[in-house]
Amino acid sequence: MPNTNWLLGLACPRCGSQGPLQIDTLLTLTVTDAGPVAFDADNAAWTPHAGCICPACGQSGCVADFTLKTRAGRPGGSLSPGVTDA
């Protein structure tokens, strides 16, 4: 079944796995001297150039490499909630 939320439009180019994927994200943390105390996963973001790994087969690259293509060879679908155009 295709992804419909955070991984919309993403899949491993090698094995076709639609997740989970390990993505290098931009995330704001609340940190004290003792360490992180809270984070807001809903505000996580990444760019098409962020690193991405498929745990199922070990394929690595950037998010753009994991973006599904349309028949015309262009990225398909809209941006996932965590993806920015930067």
C-alpha positions in Angstrom: 0.0 0.0 0.0 1.4 3.4 -0.9 2.5 5.8 1.8 0.0 8.5 2.6 1.6 10.6 5.3 5.2 11.5 6.1 6.8 9.2 3.5 4.3 10.1 0.7 6.1 9.8 -2.6 9.2 8.0 -1.2 10.4 4.4 -1.6 13.7 2.7 -1.8 15.1 2.7 -5.4 16.8 -0.7 -4.9 14.2 -2.9 -3.0 11.0 -0.8 -3.3 10.5 -0.7 0.5 8.2 2.2 1.5 9.6 2.4 4.9 10.7 2.9 7.5 13.5 5.0 6.1 16.3 6.7 8.1 16.4 10.3 7.1 18.8 13.0 8.3 16.4 15.6 9.6 16.4 19.2 10.9 14.9 19.0 14.3 14.6 21.5 17.2 15.4 20.1 20.6 14.9 21.5 24.1 18.3 20.9 25.7 19.5 21.4 29.3 23.0 20.9 30.6 21.9 17.4 31.5 20.9 16.7 27.9 17.9 16.8 25.6 14.5 16.8 27.5 12.0 17.2 24.7 11.5 17.3 21.0 8.6 18.0 18.7 8.6 15.3 15.9 5.8 17.2 14.1 8.2 19.9 13.4 10.9 17.7 11.9 11.9 18.7 8.4 14.4 17.6 5.6 15.4 18.7 2.2 15.7 16.6 -1.0 19.4 16.7 -0.4 19.2 15.1 3.1 20.8 11.7 3.6 18.5 8.7 3.5 19.1 5.0 4.2 16.8 2.0 3.6 17.1 -0.3 6.7 15.6 -3.2 4.7 18.4 -3.4 2.1 21.1 -0.8 3.1 20.6 1.4 0.1 21.8 4.9 0.8 21.7 8.2 -0.9 19.7 11.4 -0.5 15.9 11.9 -0.2 15.8 12.9 -3.9 17.1 9.4 -4.8 14.2 7.8 -2.9 11.6 10.0 -4.5 9.2 8.1 -6.8 9.2 9.2 -10.4 6.3 9.6 -12.8 6.4 8.1 -16.3 7.8 11.4 -17.5 10.8 10.9 -15.2 9.8 13.8 -12.9 9.2 13.5 -9.1 5.6 12.4 -8.5 3.1 13.5 -5.9 3.2 16.4 -3.5 5.8 17.1 -0.8 5.6 15.0 2.3 5.0 16.9 5.6 8.6 16.9 6.5 10.1 17.9 3.2 11.0 21.5 2.4 11.9 22.9 -1.0 15.3 24.2 0.2 
